[in-house]
Amino acid sequence: MPTEPRPQPSSPHIAAAILAGGKASRLGGRVKGFIQLGDGRTIIERLIGEVRGAGVSDVIICANEQESYRNLGLPIIADRRPDAGPLAGIEAVLYQMADSADGLLVLASDLARVEAGHLARLLSVAADHPGRLVSAVRAGEDDGPAPASSRGPCRSRTNRGRNACRSCRIEPLIAVIPTALRAVLTDFLDGGGRRVRTFYADQDPLLVPLPAEAFTNINTPEDLAALLQKQEQSGPPNGPDRF
């Protein structure tokens, strides 16, 4: 008698949270996500397109100044606690999505060159390792997806660049965080923790190397000028059509 095939486990459902809570003081208070790129789209419009191009349909904006983002037609969530940095926004969305998503793709709103293919790499690792935190790192010559602990702990506060351990190279605002970690994050924040890298490292994350351009963001007028100049030289960023 033929045996019934075993049901295959379903892939985890991942939502996306775009964190837009920064004050942009070095840009004169200008809302970074609404800086217009050379192709006519704003940074946040392009980012939403890349997220959807990576296969994530549920997109949430995390912002305390909500009025600016209403025209995007997406859900907007405020931080659960004031002045606690990006982790407060992550905490808010983890609780909001706890009943409908297994994990959260977390992105800064000013990532001007990250592509759907970069995000798909993280999502693939997250699908293969349900329940694990997955974070991007700047690519090094010997990198492949691996736990941060595979390189041993690094106790240096100054070790950076190519010689840094993988934990030191974590880029905290490109990550997939399981919603099951929401209570752990709350305990971390209640205990005074604020550094995203510290929280991630405590979870022994899987680290996925991405090229440097994936982390291009806009913090200063000089950053913006450099990005626009690069676009003029090489053409507009690749990506899906305007959403």
N, C-alpha and C positions, 0 to 999 in steps of 0.2 A: 504494500500500500504506500503510495507516494507521500512523503512528508510535506507538510505545509511549509512554504517559505517563511522564514522569520521576517517580521516587519523591520524595515530599515529605520534607524533612528532619524528623526527629522532634524534638519539644520536649525540651529538656534535662531530665533528672531531678533534681529538687531535694529534698533532705532538710532537716529543720529541727533546729537545735541551740538548746536553751534553756540559757543560761548562768546557773548558780546557785552561783557560787563566792564571792560576796561575804560578808564577815564580819558585815555589818549592825551594826557597832559603835554607830551612832547610834540603833539601835532596841533596844539592850540585848541584842544577840545573837539577837534573834527572827528566825526564818527568814522572809524577806519573801514568798517565793512562797506560803507557807501562811497568810498573813493572809486572813481571811474577808471577802468583800465583802457588800454589802447583799442580794444575791440568794441567799446561802447557799453559793456556790462560793468556793473559794480563788482567789487571783490566778493561780496556776499552772494550776489546773484550767480556769479561763476562757480563759487564754492558749492552752492546748492545743486547746481547742475552736475558737478563732479560727483557729489554724494549719490545722487540719483543714478548717474551713470555707472556707479559701483554696485548698484542693485539695492540701495536702501531707500525705501519709499517714505517712511515715517521720519520727518525732519522737524525738530523743535528748536526754537530760538530761546536761549537763556539770556535775559536782559532785564536790568532794573529800570532803565529808561526805555519803556516799551513803545511809546508812541511812534518813534522813528521806524519801527519794524513792522507796523501793522499792514502796510501796503504789500508785504511779501505774502500775505494770506496764509501764514503758518502759525501754529500754536506758540504762544510766548509764555515763559515761566520766569518768575523772579526768584532770586536767592532766598533760601530759608533763613539765613542769618546775615546781618549787615557786615560789610568790611572784613570778610573772611577770605577774600581772594577767589581764584577759580574753583577751588574745591567746594565752596558754598554753592556755586551754580551746578556743579556736577552732582552734589548731594541732592539738590532740589529735583533735578530731572530723574535721578535714579529712583527716588520715591514716587514721582509722578508716573513713571513707566513700569513700576515693579510688577503690575498685574498683566501687562501686555507685551513686554519685551524681556528677553533673556540677557541682553547686553546693550551697551550704549557706545556708539562710535562718537568720541569726543573730539571736537575740532575748535581751534581758535578762529574767530570770525575774520581775521586779517591774513589768512593763508592764501597768498596771491598766486601760487604756482603749483600747488598740490594737484595731482591728477587722479582720475578715477582708478587708473591702474595701480597707483600707490596705495590707495585705500583698499582696493581689492586684495592686496597682499595681506594686510592686517586682518581683514574679514575672513580670509581663507584660513589663517592660523587660528583665529578665534573659533571658527567652525570645527576645526580638528581638535581643539582643546577646550571644550565647554567648561565654563566656570573659572577659567584662567584669565587674569588681566594681561592684555597684549599691548605693548607700547612700541612706538617707532623709536629708532636710534639713527643717528647719522652713520652712514655706511663707512666701514673700514675695510681694509684689504682682506681680512680673514673672516669676515662676518657671514653668518647665516642665522636663521631663526633659532634661538636658544634661550634658556633661562638666564636671567642676569647672574645668578649664582654660579653659572658654569665657568665664569672667569675669576671667581673668588671675590671676596669683599675688598673694597677700596676704601681706605680711611683718609685719603688725601683730600683736602679742601681746595687744592690748587691744580690737581691733575686733570687736564683738559686736552681736547684735540685728539690726534691719532693715538697718543700714548695713554689716553684715559681708559679706565675699565668701562665695560658696557653700561653699568649702572650710571656712571657719570655722564654718559652720552645720551641718556634718555631725553627725548623731546616730549614733554608731558602732555602737550595739547594736540597730539595725534595718537589716539589710543582707543582701545575697546575695553570697556569696564563692565564686568558682570553686574547685573542689578542685585544679585545676591550679596554683594559687598556693601550695600547701602548702610547697614547697621555698623559695620566695621569702620566705614568712613565717618559716620556720626560720632562714634567713640573717639576717633582720632581728632576730629574737630573739637569735641567737648573737652578733650585733654589739652587743647591749645595748639595742636598741630595745624600748620598752614602750608607747608611746602609740598607741592604736588609730587616732586621727585621722591621725597622721603616716604610719602604714603605709598607710591607705586613700588618702591624698592622693598617696603615691608611685606608686599604681597608676592614677592619672588616672581616678577612678571616675565612673560616671554617677550623677547625683544626682536623686532623685525627691522633690519637695515633698509633705509630708503636714501635715495640720492639727495645731495644738498639742496637742490632746487625745491624739493617738496616742502622745505621748512622756511622758504622765503616769506617773510612777513613785513609789515609796515609799522615801524615805531617812531620814525623821525622823518622830517621833510627830505633828508638826504636818502633815506631808504626808498621813498616814493620816487625821487628823481632817478635813482639808479635803476629801479624797476622799469620805469617808463622808457629810459634810454635803452635798456636791454630789449624791450619789446620793439622799439623802433629798428634795432639792429637785426633782430631775428624773427620779427612778426609777432602777432598776438599769441597768448598762451593757447595751447591745444585744449579742446574740451567740447562737450556736447553743446548743441544749440541752446540759446536762451530758453529757460524753462517757462 
